[in-house]
């Protein structure tokens, strides 16, 4: 481990930046993602496809400070031990990254700047954890393997969501679409010409609650539940081929079928159905909820950028609080 020399000693409690001490900064970045198809099934060892949204970014900056661990995120700025409970997963990312790097739980401040909406199925918690881990690793001069980083981020994701699949931890760092299955990823090398419109219902969902509700459905009706998961798995595998073969219409049909299945499993919400219906009525090739559901976002597929811009106006007119246009590579307009 290559650790900067100044970190070999504990920072002095009475040292301040005003006395001329300039702390070096470690910086980490990550981005949003949306699940094209396979959410909830992926929690039960089935595949899912994740696609990055590079315009929605999170940045974390870590620096050396005297005294206790400190966190600045959202409306909170102060000691990490006093942070509100909704920031517990950030605390887990900080503490577990420090432990991995062999640094004590003191003398570090982390600032998070995030424009990914929280509770919308876009991977905000995983993106923040990835950025935090990278910022601390850079500050402390520690090289992390992908598996090491994944393990630390997953530890924070378990605090946030209870039983995360790991898809978000991977997809919020990837530059292109991935097929995720049982912790492993396959990068999908595809030249797909379609455009994706992501629309926010404005309703914050809870991935943990949605996962628990789907789990309850599977326990109460295992035969039907297994059949639905089997169908989602096949839709996901076929969708991966659609992406690599530029099959717009077929992919759209699979997305709409997936929405119906996810709704039956318990991930639906009337706000999601409103946006899905509006998208289909406006000519989208397919539309579905994305992420945990029970609120959050939908994603719709259209052919061209002009169609995407028109669909954004339609969805905002029926209640979408925000929309983003994304290509297969994740670059949003």
C-alpha contacts under 8 A as a table, 3 or more apart, distances in Angstrom:
res1	aa1	res2	aa2	distance
1	X	101	X	7.87
1	X	141	X	7.35
1	X	142	X	5.84
1	X	143	X	7.54
2	X	140	X	7.63
2	X	141	X	5.29
2	X	142	X	5.98
3	X	7	X	7.00
3	X	8	X	7.77
3	X	140	X	5.36
3	X	141	X	4.97
3	X	142	X	6.79
4	X	7	X	5.74
4	X	8	X	7.41
4	X	140	X	6.37
4	X	141	X	6.44
5	X	8	X	5.54
6	X	9	X	6.53
7	X	10	X	6.81
7	X	11	X	7.70
7	X	140	X	7.69
10	X	107	X	7.15
11	X	15	X	7.44
11	X	64	X	7.80
11	X	65	X	6.95
11	X	66	X	5.18
11	X	67	X	7.00
11	X	107	X	6.01
12	X	15	X	5.34
12	X	66	X	5.59
12	X	67	X	7.12
13	X	66	X	4.90
13	X	67	X	5.04
14	X	66	X	6.91
15	X	19	X	7.11
15	X	21	X	7.58
15	X	66	X	6.05
16	X	19	X	5.48
16	X	20	X	7.48
16	X	21	X	6.47
16	X	65	X	7.66
16	X	66	X	7.05
17	X	20	X	5.46
17	X	21	X	4.73
17	X	22	X	5.94
17	X	23	X	7.65
18	X	21	X	7.00
23	X	63	X	5.78
23	X	64	X	5.33
23	X	65	X	7.11
24	X	63	X	5.85
24	X	64	X	6.90
24	X	139	X	7.18
25	X	61	X	6.27
25	X	62	X	5.50
25	X	63	X	4.68
25	X	64	X	7.63
25	X	135	X	7.91
25	X	139	X	5.96
26	X	61	X	5.60
26	X	62	X	5.03
26	X	63	X	6.40
26	X	134	X	7.72
26	X	135	X	4.50
26	X	136	X	6.03
26	X	137	X	7.38
26	X	138	X	4.86
26	X	139	X	4.10
26	X	140	X	7.83
27	X	59	X	7.10
27	X	60	X	5.63
27	X	61	X	4.56
27	X	62	X	6.42
27	X	131	X	7.52
27	X	132	X	7.98
27	X	134	X	6.75
27	X	135	X	4.15
27	X	136	X	7.56
27	X	138	X	6.75
27	X	139	X	7.58
28	X	59	X	5.75
28	X	60	X	5.20
28	X	61	X	6.62
28	X	130	X	7.43
28	X	131	X	4.26
28	X	132	X	6.17
28	X	133	X	7.27
28	X	134	X	4.68
28	X	135	X	4.30
28	X	136	X	7.99
28	X	138	X	7.86
29	X	57	X	7.15
29	X	58	X	5.73
29	X	59	X	4.66
29	X	60	X	6.52
29	X	127	X	7.88
29	X	130	X	7.27
29	X	131	X	4.60
29	X	134	X	7.43
29	X	135	X	7.98
30	X	57	X	5.94
30	X	58	X	5.49
30	X	59	X	6.82
30	X	127	X	5.09
30	X	128	X	7.00
30	X	130	X	6.26
30	X	131	X	5.46
30	X	172	X	5.81
30	X	173	X	5.65
31	X	52	X	6.91
31	X	53	X	6.29
31	X	54	X	5.36
31	X	55	X	7.28
31	X	56	X	5.64
31	X	57	X	4.39
31	X	58	X	6.03
31	X	116	X	7.76
31	X	127	X	5.79
31	X	172	X	5.17
31	X	173	X	6.68
32	X	52	X	5.95
32	X	53	X	5.02
32	X	54	X	6.46
32	X	55	X	7.83
32	X	56	X	5.46
32	X	57	X	6.38
32	X	116	X	6.35
32	X	122	X	5.41
32	X	123	X	5.54
32	X	124	X	6.33
32	X	127	X	6.51
32	X	172	X	5.59
33	X	50	X	6.47
33	X	51	X	5.41
33	X	52	X	4.16
33	X	53	X	5.07
33	X	54	X	7.96
33	X	122	X	5.11
33	X	123	X	5.81
33	X	168	X	7.33
33	X	171	X	6.27
33	X	172	X	5.76
33	X	330	X	7.90
34	X	50	X	5.78
34	X	51	X	5.44
34	X	52	X	6.47
34	X	53	X	7.15
34	X	121	X	6.97
34	X	122	X	5.30
34	X	123	X	7.40
34	X	290	X	6.31
34	X	291	X	6.80
34	X	299	X	7.99
35	X	38	X	7.08
35	X	39	X	6.51
35	X	48	X	7.16
35	X	49	X	5.75
35	X	50	X	4.50
35	X	51	X	6.27
35	X	122	X	7.99
35	X	290	X	5.49
35	X	291	X	5.94
36	X	48	X	7.58
36	X	49	X	5.47
36	X	50	X	5.91
36	X	51	X	6.77
36	X	255	X	7.55
36	X	290	X	6.81
36	X	299	X	7.57
37	X	48	X	5.72
37	X	49	X	5.61
37	X	50	X	7.71
37	X	232	X	7.81
37	X	235	X	7.63
37	X	236	X	5.74
37	X	239	X	7.70
37	X	255	X	6.68
37	X	258	X	6.90
37	X	290	X	7.57
38	X	41	X	5.43
38	X	42	X	5.95
38	X	46	X	7.46
38	X	47	X	6.15
38	X	48	X	4.03
38	X	49	X	6.42
38	X	232	X	6.05
38	X	233	X	6.68
38	X	235	X	7.92
38	X	236	X	5.81
38	X	258	X	7.79
39	X	42	X	5.65
39	X	43	X	7.56
39	X	48	X	6.25
39	X	290	X	7.21
39	X	291	X	5.93
39	X	292	X	6.86
40	X	43	X	5.29
40	X	44	X	7.11
40	X	211	X	6.66
40	X	214	X	7.46
40	X	262	X	7.85
40	X	292	X	7.01
41	X	44	X	5.28
41	X	45	X	6.90
41	X	46	X	5.26
41	X	47	X	7.05
41	X	48	X	7.43
41	X	229	X	5.69
41	X	232	X	6.78
41	X	233	X	7.10
42	X	45	X	5.30
42	X	46	X	4.51
42	X	47	X	5.32
42	X	48	X	5.71
42	X	165	X	6.21
42	X	167	X	7.97
42	X	180	X	7.93
42	X	181	X	7.06
42	X	182	X	7.90
43	X	46	X	7.05
43	X	163	X	7.62
43	X	164	X	6.88
43	X	165	X	4.93
45	X	181	X	6.66
45	X	182	X	5.51
46	X	181	X	6.11
46	X	182	X	7.20
46	X	229	X	7.70
46	X	233	X	5.94
47	X	179	X	6.65
47	X	180	X	5.49
47	X	181	X	4.44
47	X	182	X	7.41
47	X	233	X	6.16
47	X	236	X	6.66
47	X	237	X	7.51
48	X	167	X	7.85
48	X	179	X	5.75
48	X	180	X	5.35
48	X	181	X	6.71
48	X	233	X	7.75
48	X	236	X	6.09
49	X	177	X	6.92
49	X	178	X	5.62
49	X	179	X	4.58
49	X	180	X	6.13
49	X	236	X	6.96
49	X	240	X	7.43
50	X	167	X	7.19
50	X	168	X	7.88
50	X	171	X	5.89
50	X	177	X	5.65
50	X	178	X	5.41
50	X	179	X	6.61
50	X	180	X	7.38
51	X	171	X	6.80
51	X	176	X	6.24
51	X	177	X	4.39
51	X	178	X	6.62
51	X	328	X	6.82
51	X	329	X	7.27
51	X	330	X	6.22
52	X	171	X	6.41
52	X	172	X	6.43
52	X	174	X	6.74
52	X	175	X	6.50
52	X	176	X	6.10
52	X	177	X	6.57
52	X	328	X	7.97
52	X	329	X	6.76
52	X	330	X	4.50
52	X	331	X	7.75
53	X	56	X	6.03
53	X	326	X	6.52
53	X	329	X	7.86
53	X	330	X	4.22
53	X	331	X	5.84
53	X	332	X	6.27
54	X	57	X	6.44
54	X	330	X	5.49
54	X	331	X	5.25
54	X	332	X	6.60
55	X	330	X	7.91
55	X	331	X	6.20
55	X	332	X	5.47
55	X	333	X	7.76
56	X	115	X	5.85
56	X	116	X	5.31
57	X	114	X	6.24
57	X	115	X	5.82
57	X	116	X	6.22
58	X	112	X	7.18
58	X	113	X	5.68
58	X	114	X	4.24
58	X	115	X	6.24
58	X	116	X	6.90
58	X	127	X	6.59
58	X	128	X	6.08
58	X	131	X	6.78
59	X	112	X	5.82
59	X	113	X	5.17
59	X	114	X	6.34
59	X	128	X	7.47
59	X	131	X	5.92
59	X	132	X	7.88
60	X	110	X	6.67
60	X	111	X	5.54
60	X	112	X	4.47
60	X	113	X	6.31
60	X	128	X	7.47
60	X	131	X	5.32
60	X	132	X	5.30
60	X	135	X	5.99
61	X	110	X	5.58
61	X	111	X	5.17
61	X	112	X	6.61
61	X	132	X	7.38
61	X	135	X	5.69
61	X	136	X	7.96
62	X	108	X	6.70
62	X	109	X	5.61
62	X	110	X	4.41
62	X	111	X	6.48
62	X	132	X	7.65
62	X	135	X	5.51
62	X	136	X	5.74
62	X	139	X	6.56
63	X	108	X	5.69
63	X	109	X	5.47
63	X	110	X	6.66
63	X	139	X	6.83
64	X	107	X	5.66
64	X	108	X	4.74
64	X	109	X	6.38
65	X	107	X	4.94
65	X	108	X	5.38
65	X	109	X	6.23
66	X	106	X	7.92
66	X	107	X	5.10
66	X	108	X	7.61
67	X	106	X	6.04
67	X	107	X	5.19
68	X	79	X	6.49
68	X	80	X	7.74
68	X	105	X	7.50
68	X	106	X	4.62
68	X	107	X	5.63
68	X	108	X	7.25
69	X	79	X	5.84
69	X	80	X	5.52
69	X	81	X	7.70
69	X	105	X	6.48
69	X	106	X	4.73
69	X	107	X	5.73
69	X	108	X	5.14
69	X	109	X	5.69
70	X	77	X	7.48
70	X	78	X	5.49
70	X	79	X	4.28
70	X	80	X	4.81
70	X	108	X	6.46
70	X	109	X	4.42
70	X	110	X	6.29
71	X	76	X	7.51
71	X	77	X	5.75
71	X	78	X	5.74
71	X	79	X	6.16
71	X	80	X	5.35
71	X	83	X	7.62
71	X	109	X	5.72
71	X	110	X	5.00
71	X	111	X	5.91
71	X	112	X	7.93
72	X	75	X	7.78
72	X	76	X	5.66
72	X	77	X	4.21
72	X	78	X	6.57
72	X	109	X	7.82
72	X	110	X	6.26
72	X	111	X	4.57
72	X	112	X	6.13
73	X	76	X	5.46
73	X	77	X	6.52
73	X	111	X	6.08
73	X	112	X	4.99
73	X	113	X	6.79
74	X	112	X	7.59
74	X	113	X	7.58
74	X	114	X	7.97
76	X	83	X	7.00
76	X	84	X	7.97
77	X	83	X	7.98
78	X	82	X	7.06
78	X	83	X	7.08
79	X	82	X	5.47
79	X	83	X	6.66
80	X	83	X	5.21
80	X	91	X	6.71
83	X	87	X	6.44
83	X	88	X	7.58
84	X	87	X	5.73
84	X	88	X	7.22
85	X	88	X	5.21
86	X	89	X	7.49
87	X	90	X	5.34
87	X	91	X	6.51
88	X	91	X	4.99
88	X	92	X	6.25
88	X	159	X	6.92
88	X	160	X	7.46
89	X	92	X	4.96
89	X	93	X	6.28
89	X	125	X	7.54
89	X	129	X	7.72
89	X	156	X	4.79
89	X	157	X	6.56
89	X	158	X	7.90
89	X	159	X	5.23
89	X	160	X	5.34
90	X	93	X	5.05
90	X	94	X	6.26
90	X	125	X	7.99
90	X	128	X	7.37
90	X	129	X	6.29
90	X	132	X	7.79
90	X	156	X	6.74
91	X	94	X	5.11
91	X	95	X	6.08
91	X	156	X	7.90
92	X	95	X	5.23
92	X	96	X	5.85
92	X	155	X	7.04
92	X	156	X	5.12
92	X	159	X	7.39
93	X	96	X	5.40
93	X	97	X	5.92
93	X	129	X	5.60
93	X	132	X	6.69
93	X	133	X	6.42
93	X	152	X	6.58
93	X	153	X	6.33
93	X	155	X	7.19
93	X	156	X	5.13
94	X	97	X	5.28
94	X	98	X	6.19
94	X	132	X	6.63
94	X	133	X	6.80
94	X	136	X	7.63
95	X	98	X	5.15
95	X	99	X	6.15
95	X	105	X	6.55
96	X	99	X	4.97
96	X	100	X	6.11
96	X	152	X	6.24
96	X	155	X	7.75
97	X	100	X	5.12
97	X	101	X	6.22
97	X	133	X	5.67
97	X	136	X	6.78
97	X	137	X	7.30
97	X	152	X	6.45
98	X	101	X	5.05
98	X	102	X	6.07
98	X	103	X	5.08
98	X	104	X	6.69
98	X	105	X	6.84
98	X	136	X	7.15
99	X	102	X	5.00
99	X	103	X	5.89
99	X	104	X	6.99
99	X	105	X	7.82
100	X	103	X	7.76
101	X	137	X	7.03
101	X	140	X	7.12
101	X	142	X	6.46
104	X	107	X	7.93
105	X	108	X	7.85
110	X	132	X	7.43
112	X	128	X	7.47
112	X	132	X	7.67
114	X	128	X	7.47
116	X	122	X	7.23
116	X	123	X	8.00
116	X	124	X	5.63
117	X	120	X	6.15
117	X	122	X	7.29
117	X	124	X	6.67
118	X	121	X	7.74
118	X	122	X	7.61
118	X	123	X	8.00
118	X	124	X	5.62
118	X	125	X	7.46
118	X	204	X	7.32
119	X	122	X	7.64
119	X	124	X	7.53
119	X	204	X	4.83
119	X	205	X	5.11
119	X	206	X	6.10
119	X	207	X	7.53
119	X	296	X	6.40
120	X	123	X	7.89
120	X	200	X	7.15
120	X	203	X	7.65
120	X	204	X	5.89
120	X	205	X	6.18
120	X	291	X	7.24
120	X	292	X	7.95
120	X	293	X	7.90
120	X	295	X	7.08
120	X	296	X	3.78
120	X	297	X	5.67
121	X	124	X	7.68
121	X	205	X	7.72
121	X	207	X	7.48
121	X	290	X	6.25
121	X	291	X	4.01
121	X	292	X	5.68
121	X	293	X	7.08
121	X	296	X	5.94
121	X	297	X	6.63
122	X	290	X	7.98
122	X	291	X	6.70
123	X	126	X	5.47
123	X	127	X	6.04
123	X	168	X	5.49
123	X	169	X	7.97
123	X	172	X	6.78
124	X	127	X	5.13
124	X	128	X	6.11
125	X	128	X	5.22
125	X	129	X	6.19
125	X	157	X	6.87
125	X	160	X	7.10
126	X	129	X	5.02
126	X	130	X	6.06
126	X	153	X	6.61
126	X	154	X	7.88
126	X	156	X	7.80
126	X	157	X	6.30
126	X	168	X	5.75
126	X	169	X	5.15
126	X	172	X	6.82
127	X	130	X	5.10
127	X	131	X	6.20
127	X	168	X	7.63
127	X	169	X	7.09
127	X	172	X	5.39
127	X	173	X	7.55
128	X	131	X	5.15
128	X	132	X	6.11
129	X	132	X	5.08
129	X	133	X	6.07
129	X	153	X	5.52
129	X	156	X	6.69
129	X	157	X	7.86
130	X	133	X	5.25
130	X	134	X	6.19
130	X	149	X	7.49
130	X	153	X	6.01
130	X	169	X	7.20
130	X	172	X	7.73
130	X	173	X	7.53
131	X	134	X	5.23
131	X	135	X	6.10
132	X	135	X	5.12
132	X	136	X	6.27
133	X	136	X	5.34
133	X	137	X	6.09
133	X	149	X	7.12
133	X	152	X	7.50
133	X	153	X	7.36
134	X	137	X	5.05
134	X	138	X	6.03
135	X	138	X	5.24
135	X	139	X	6.16
136	X	139	X	5.03
136	X	140	X	6.10
137	X	140	X	5.23
137	X	141	X	5.89
137	X	142	X	4.86
137	X	143	X	6.68
137	X	144	X	7.25
138	X	141	X	5.05
138	X	142	X	6.20
138	X	143	X	7.66
139	X	142	X	7.84
144	X	147	X	7.96
144	X	148	X	5.84
144	X	149	X	5.99
145	X	148	X	5.12
145	X	149	X	6.23
146	X	149	X	5.21
146	X	150	X	5.99
147	X	150	X	4.97
147	X	151	X	6.13
148	X	151	X	5.22
148	X	152	X	6.47
149	X	152	X	5.28
149	X	153	X	6.18
150	X	153	X	5.16
150	X	154	X	5.95
150	X	169	X	6.29
150	X	170	X	7.04
151	X	154	X	5.11
151	X	155	X	6.30
152	X	155	X	5.17
152	X	156	X	6.72
153	X	156	X	5.20
153	X	157	X	6.18
153	X	169	X	6.26
154	X	157	X	4.74
154	X	158	X	6.09
154	X	164	X	7.43
154	X	166	X	6.55
154	X	169	X	6.57
155	X	158	X	5.31
155	X	159	X	6.83
156	X	159	X	5.23
156	X	160	X	6.47
157	X	160	X	4.87
157	X	161	X	5.82
157	X	162	X	7.27
157	X	163	X	7.98
157	X	164	X	6.31
157	X	169	X	7.90
158	X	161	X	5.26
158	X	162	X	4.50
158	X	163	X	5.76
158	X	164	X	6.09
159	X	162	X	5.88
160	X	208	X	7.95
161	X	164	X	5.97
161	X	207	X	6.19
161	X	208	X	4.81
162	X	208	X	6.16
163	X	208	X	7.47
164	X	167	X	7.81
165	X	168	X	7.67
165	X	182	X	7.96
165	X	183	X	7.45
166	X	169	X	5.25
166	X	170	X	6.52
166	X	183	X	6.21
167	X	170	X	5.34
167	X	171	X	5.91
167	X	180	X	6.17
167	X	183	X	7.41
168	X	171	X	5.07
168	X	172	X	5.80
169	X	172	X	5.97
169	X	173	X	7.38
170	X	173	X	5.82
170	X	174	X	6.58
170	X	185	X	7.92
171	X	174	X	5.10
171	X	177	X	7.74
171	X	178	X	7.03
174	X	177	X	7.37
174	X	178	X	7.74
175	X	329	X	6.76
175	X	330	X	7.45
176	X	187	X	7.19
176	X	188	X	7.37
176	X	189	X	8.00
176	X	328	X	7.03
176	X	329	X	4.87
176	X	330	X	6.61
177	X	187	X	6.20
177	X	188	X	5.60
177	X	189	X	7.79
177	X	328	X	6.81
177	X	329	X	6.74
177	X	330	X	7.93
178	X	185	X	6.11
178	X	186	X	5.52
178	X	187	X	4.51
178	X	188	X	5.44
179	X	185	X	5.55
179	X	186	X	5.03
179	X	187	X	6.39
179	X	188	X	6.82
179	X	240	X	7.37
180	X	183	X	6.57
180	X	184	X	5.76
180	X	185	X	4.53
180	X	186	X	6.51
181	X	184	X	5.38
181	X	185	X	6.38
188	X	240	X	7.42
188	X	243	X	7.92
188	X	244	X	7.08
189	X	244	X	6.72
190	X	243	X	6.07
190	X	244	X	4.41
190	X	245	X	7.40
190	X	246	X	7.75
191	X	243	X	7.55
191	X	244	X	6.61
191	X	245	X	7.96
191	X	246	X	6.85
191	X	328	X	7.80
192	X	243	X	5.84
192	X	244	X	6.84
192	X	245	X	7.53
192	X	246	X	4.92
192	X	328	X	6.24
193	X	246	X	6.58
193	X	303	X	7.11
193	X	304	X	7.85
193	X	327	X	7.79
193	X	328	X	7.75
194	X	246	X	7.87
194	X	248	X	6.52
194	X	301	X	6.77
194	X	302	X	5.95
194	X	303	X	4.69
194	X	304	X	6.34
194	X	327	X	6.92
194	X	328	X	7.50
195	X	301	X	5.87
195	X	302	X	5.34
195	X	303	X	5.86
195	X	304	X	6.07
195	X	305	X	6.53
195	X	308	X	6.63
195	X	325	X	6.95
195	X	326	X	6.03
195	X	327	X	5.14
195	X	328	X	7.29
196	X	299	X	6.43
196	X	300	X	5.57
196	X	301	X	4.74
196	X	302	X	6.34
196	X	308	X	7.24
196	X	325	X	5.71
196	X	326	X	5.07
196	X	327	X	6.10
196	X	328	X	7.79
197	X	299	X	5.51
197	X	300	X	5.14
197	X	301	X	6.46
197	X	302	X	7.69
197	X	308	X	6.24
197	X	311	X	7.58
197	X	312	X	7.10
197	X	323	X	6.80
197	X	324	X	5.77
197	X	325	X	4.61
197	X	326	X	6.32
198	X	297	X	6.57
198	X	298	X	5.71
198	X	299	X	4.42
198	X	300	X	6.52
198	X	323	X	5.44
198	X	324	X	5.15
198	X	325	X	6.31
198	X	326	X	7.61
199	X	275	X	7.72
199	X	297	X	5.38
199	X	298	X	5.39
199	X	299	X	6.40
199	X	312	X	7.71
199	X	315	X	7.10
199	X	320	X	5.90
199	X	321	X	7.48
199	X	322	X	5.91
199	X	323	X	4.38
199	X	324	X	6.63
200	X	203	X	7.67
200	X	296	X	5.83
200	X	297	X	4.37
200	X	298	X	6.68
200	X	320	X	5.33
200	X	321	X	5.61
200	X	322	X	5.32
200	X	323	X	6.23
201	X	271	X	6.10
201	X	272	X	6.64
201	X	275	X	7.61
201	X	295	X	6.39
201	X	296	X	5.67
201	X	297	X	5.74
201	X	298	X	7.78
201	X	319	X	6.88
201	X	320	X	5.00
201	X	321	X	6.06
201	X	322	X	7.84
202	X	295	X	7.55
202	X	296	X	6.62
202	X	320	X	6.72
202	X	321	X	5.41
202	X	322	X	7.76
203	X	295	X	4.95
203	X	296	X	5.58
204	X	295	X	5.72
204	X	296	X	5.53
205	X	210	X	7.83
205	X	292	X	7.15
205	X	293	X	6.36
205	X	294	X	5.54
205	X	295	X	4.81
205	X	296	X	5.53
206	X	209	X	5.27
206	X	210	X	6.16
206	X	292	X	6.98
206	X	293	X	7.88
206	X	294	X	7.54
207	X	210	X	5.09
207	X	211	X	5.94
207	X	291	X	7.68
207	X	292	X	4.73
207	X	293	X	7.33
208	X	211	X	5.18
208	X	212	X	6.13
209	X	212	X	5.07
209	X	213	X	6.15
210	X	213	X	5.04
210	X	214	X	6.19
210	X	266	X	7.27
210	X	267	X	5.90
210	X	292	X	5.87
210	X	293	X	6.73
210	X	294	X	6.64
211	X	214	X	5.19
211	X	215	X	6.03
211	X	292	X	7.02
212	X	215	X	4.94
212	X	216	X	6.16
213	X	216	X	5.01
213	X	217	X	6.41
213	X	266	X	6.20
213	X	267	X	7.66
214	X	217	X	5.06
214	X	218	X	6.37
214	X	265	X	5.49
214	X	266	X	5.48
214	X	267	X	6.89
215	X	218	X	5.10
215	X	219	X	6.30
216	X	219	X	5.11
216	X	220	X	6.11
217	X	220	X	5.16
217	X	221	X	6.01
217	X	222	X	7.60
217	X	225	X	6.80
217	X	265	X	6.32
217	X	266	X	7.25
218	X	221	X	5.34
218	X	222	X	4.79
218	X	223	X	7.96
218	X	224	X	7.66
218	X	225	X	4.81
218	X	226	X	7.19
218	X	265	X	7.94
219	X	222	X	5.45
221	X	224	X	5.61
221	X	225	X	5.91
222	X	225	X	4.88
222	X	226	X	5.80
223	X	226	X	5.35
223	X	227	X	6.33
224	X	227	X	5.11
224	X	228	X	6.26
225	X	228	X	5.16
225	X	229	X	6.25
225	X	265	X	7.29
226	X	229	X	5.07
226	X	230	X	6.04
227	X	230	X	5.04
227	X	231	X	6.24
228	X	231	X	5.05
228	X	232	X	6.20
228	X	261	X	6.41
228	X	265	X	7.89
229	X	232	X	4.99
229	X	233	X	6.09
230	X	233	X	5.09
230	X	234	X	6.36
231	X	234	X	5.19
231	X	235	X	6.16
232	X	235	X	5.00
232	X	236	X	6.09
232	X	258	X	6.36
232	X	261	X	7.47
233	X	236	X	5.10
233	X	237	X	6.30
234	X	237	X	5.16
234	X	238	X	6.09
235	X	238	X	5.15
235	X	239	X	5.93
235	X	254	X	5.96
235	X	258	X	7.33
236	X	239	X	4.96
236	X	240	X	6.33
237	X	240	X	5.28
237	X	241	X	6.79
238	X	241	X	5.19
238	X	242	X	6.30
239	X	242	X	4.76
239	X	243	X	6.24
239	X	250	X	7.97
239	X	251	X	5.67
239	X	254	X	7.01
240	X	243	X	5.23
240	X	244	X	6.50
241	X	244	X	5.18
241	X	245	X	5.96
242	X	245	X	5.05
242	X	246	X	5.72
242	X	247	X	4.76
242	X	248	X	7.10
242	X	250	X	6.85
242	X	251	X	5.78
243	X	246	X	5.23
243	X	247	X	6.52
243	X	248	X	7.95
243	X	251	X	7.57
244	X	247	X	8.00
247	X	250	X	5.74
247	X	251	X	6.23
248	X	251	X	5.27
248	X	252	X	6.19
248	X	285	X	7.36
248	X	301	X	7.96
248	X	303	X	7.32
249	X	252	X	5.11
249	X	253	X	6.32
249	X	285	X	5.96
249	X	286	X	7.97
250	X	253	X	5.16
250	X	254	X	6.35
251	X	254	X	5.14
251	X	255	X	6.24
251	X	285	X	7.96
251	X	286	X	7.44
252	X	255	X	5.09
252	X	256	X	6.42
252	X	284	X	7.86
252	X	285	X	4.61
252	X	286	X	3.78
252	X	287	X	6.93
252	X	301	X	6.23
253	X	256	X	5.31
253	X	257	X	6.31
253	X	285	X	6.85
253	X	286	X	5.61
254	X	257	X	5.05
254	X	258	X	6.08
254	X	286	X	7.45
255	X	258	X	5.06
255	X	259	X	6.36
255	X	286	X	5.48
255	X	287	X	5.78
255	X	288	X	5.83
256	X	259	X	5.12
256	X	260	X	6.59
256	X	286	X	5.13
256	X	287	X	5.30
256	X	288	X	5.68
257	X	260	X	5.29
257	X	261	X	6.44
258	X	261	X	5.08
258	X	262	X	6.09
258	X	288	X	6.87
259	X	262	X	5.16
259	X	263	X	6.07
259	X	287	X	7.32
259	X	288	X	4.58
259	X	289	X	6.03
260	X	263	X	5.15
260	X	264	X	6.30
261	X	264	X	5.14
261	X	265	X	6.25
262	X	265	X	5.00
262	X	266	X	6.46
262	X	267	X	5.48
262	X	268	X	6.49
263	X	266	X	5.28
263	X	267	X	5.14
263	X	268	X	4.14
263	X	269	X	7.56
264	X	267	X	7.39
264	X	268	X	7.39
265	X	268	X	7.93
266	X	294	X	7.92
267	X	292	X	6.61
267	X	293	X	4.87
267	X	294	X	5.17
268	X	272	X	6.75
268	X	273	X	7.53
268	X	289	X	7.55
268	X	293	X	5.86
268	X	294	X	5.07
268	X	295	X	7.51
269	X	272	X	5.30
269	X	273	X	6.45
269	X	293	X	7.24
269	X	294	X	4.88
269	X	295	X	5.99
270	X	273	X	4.99
270	X	274	X	6.15
271	X	274	X	5.12
271	X	275	X	6.56
271	X	295	X	6.70
272	X	275	X	5.35
272	X	276	X	6.13
272	X	288	X	7.93
272	X	289	X	6.35
272	X	293	X	7.98
272	X	294	X	7.75
272	X	295	X	6.42
272	X	296	X	7.74
272	X	297	X	7.08
272	X	298	X	6.46
273	X	276	X	4.97
273	X	277	X	5.97
274	X	277	X	5.36
274	X	278	X	6.23
274	X	318	X	7.65
275	X	278	X	5.06
275	X	279	X	6.09
275	X	298	X	7.15
275	X	315	X	6.30
275	X	318	X	7.16
275	X	319	X	7.81
275	X	320	X	7.31
276	X	279	X	5.14
276	X	280	X	6.25
276	X	287	X	5.49
276	X	288	X	6.16
276	X	289	X	7.76
276	X	298	X	6.97
276	X	300	X	7.61
277	X	280	X	5.19
277	X	281	X	6.03
278	X	281	X	5.11
278	X	282	X	6.11
278	X	314	X	7.25
278	X	315	X	6.62
278	X	318	X	7.45
279	X	282	X	5.10
279	X	283	X	6.57
279	X	284	X	5.47
279	X	286	X	7.92
279	X	287	X	6.72
279	X	300	X	6.72
279	X	311	X	6.76
279	X	314	X	7.59
279	X	315	X	6.89
280	X	283	X	5.22
280	X	284	X	4.82
280	X	285	X	6.94
280	X	286	X	6.56
280	X	287	X	6.82
281	X	284	X	7.29
282	X	311	X	6.78
282	X	314	X	7.41
283	X	302	X	7.70
284	X	287	X	6.96
284	X	300	X	6.33
284	X	301	X	5.70
284	X	302	X	5.14
284	X	311	X	7.98
285	X	300	X	7.40
285	X	301	X	5.48
285	X	302	X	5.74
285	X	303	X	7.90
286	X	300	X	5.68
286	X	301	X	5.46
286	X	302	X	7.76
287	X	298	X	6.91
287	X	299	X	5.65
287	X	300	X	4.09
287	X	301	X	6.36
288	X	298	X	5.39
288	X	299	X	5.66
288	X	300	X	6.56
289	X	293	X	6.12
289	X	296	X	7.89
289	X	297	X	5.96
289	X	298	X	4.07
289	X	299	X	6.24
290	X	293	X	6.44
290	X	296	X	7.66
290	X	297	X	5.80
290	X	298	X	5.22
290	X	299	X	6.21
291	X	296	X	7.57
291	X	297	X	7.44
292	X	296	X	7.73
293	X	296	X	5.88
293	X	297	X	7.31
302	X	307	X	6.28
302	X	308	X	6.18
303	X	307	X	6.74
303	X	308	X	7.76
304	X	307	X	5.22
304	X	308	X	6.28
305	X	308	X	4.93
305	X	309	X	6.25
306	X	309	X	5.19
306	X	310	X	6.26
307	X	310	X	5.11
307	X	311	X	6.07
308	X	311	X	5.05
308	X	312	X	6.25
308	X	325	X	6.76
309	X	312	X	5.16
309	X	313	X	6.71
309	X	325	X	7.82
310	X	313	X	5.36
310	X	314	X	6.46
311	X	314	X	4.92
311	X	315	X	6.09
312	X	315	X	5.23
312	X	316	X	6.15
312	X	323	X	6.18
312	X	324	X	7.85
313	X	316	X	5.22
313	X	317	X	6.15
314	X	317	X	5.13
314	X	318	X	6.67
315	X	318	X	5.30
315	X	319	X	6.49
315	X	320	X	5.47
316	X	319	X	5.19
316	X	320	X	4.44
316	X	321	X	6.41
316	X	322	X	7.07
316	X	323	X	7.64
317	X	320	X	7.16
320	X	323	X	7.07
324	X	332	X	6.20
324	X	333	X	6.46
325	X	331	X	7.96
325	X	332	X	4.92
325	X	333	X	5.11
326	X	329	X	7.67
326	X	330	X	5.31
326	X	331	X	5.38
326	X	332	X	4.16
326	X	333	X	6.52
327	X	330	X	5.12
327	X	331	X	5.69
327	X	332	X	6.62
328	X	331	X	7.66
